[in-house]
Amino acid sequence: MQTTTIIAADIGNSAVKLASKASGTLHEHTLPIDTPDWSGSAVQWASKQADQRELVWHIASVHPQATEILTGHLRTICPTENLHLVTWRDVPMEPQVDEPDRLGIDRLIGAYAASLDSNPPLIVVDAGSAITVDLVGSDGKFHGGAILPGLGMQFASLANATASLPLLSYVDKEPQAPAKNTQDAIFSGVVTGATAAIDRLISKYCKQADLTTGTVPIVLTGGDAPVVSPHLQHNHQRIDNLVCRGLLHLQLSN
């Protein structure tokens, strides 16, 4: 009989994504970390998933300050052994990188989660605050990848570094080439540049790893996946909340 409920917490640069699974159903929730008492709201949501069972937290973070806020809150209400700050050593996928301790844990767990649905080799694209494009090799190991600024970061940099360009909000439209107004020009430039970079990296990984482009599974995730997806040339599968899905599968001892 199940006596615990696992809560997956993916703490990113702008939001914390939460997930739990009960009776085969995945429950998900997202909280921006610039909202008041977001950690309290996270705990409140998690408590509703418990169904009178003890909560066990699997936490992956790239935001140390936010991590301290959440874990500080949890330590007042949870046994210490029920809090797991996941590191690369907890993930059953070997990182073939220079410095595993500096590897973003979200990248490794996302790659691991993608490998649960698709046999390696595969490529994982995470379109979040930053965009990452990573390769899992035929050997099932994480072989690193590339990091570039996310769409929001690029929009903000144009607005902050220029006197006249506005801060663009996302618009659901096809990039215009050539664009006829400033807003469309910004959207077209940023989205086309980002998706072209992703497509180029995918082709480069396949060539260097001697893989046939078009046969390698490509998994797209992240908050900006709905914006990026229609403009990628490579066929891909969208899986939302990939890191939380990976966290829920990890076998961590209490």
CORNORMO-V968294 format. One line per field, one symbol per residue. phi: phi as a letter, one per 40 degrees, with the letter a starting at -180 (. if undefined). psi: psi as a letter, one per 20 degrees, with the letter a starting at -180 (. if undefined). A space follows every 50 residues. Layout:
# CORNORMO-V968294
phi->???
psi->???
This chain:
# CORNORMO-V968294
phi->.cbbbcbcbbcbcbabbbaabbfgbcbbabbcccccfccccccccccccc fgbccbbbbbabbdccccccccccccbbcdccbbccbcccccacccbcbd cbcdccccccccccccbbcccabbbbcbdbbbbbbbcccgccbgibbbcc ccccdccccccbcbccccccbcacdcaccbaccccccccccccccccccc cdcccccccfbcdhbccbbbahccdcccdcbccccabcbcfccccccccc cbcc
psi->ppiqppopoooahiqppqqrppkipppqqpppjjqplhhhhgggghhhih ljrppppoppqjngghghgghgghiiiqqhijoooprhiiplopomrgnh iipohhgghgggghihhppqqrppponbgqpqoqporhjjqojacqprqr ghhgghhghhjrhipropqqqnrpppoqqirgghgggggggggghhgggg gghgggghjlqopiippppparhjhhgggijphpqrppoqlhghhghhip npq.
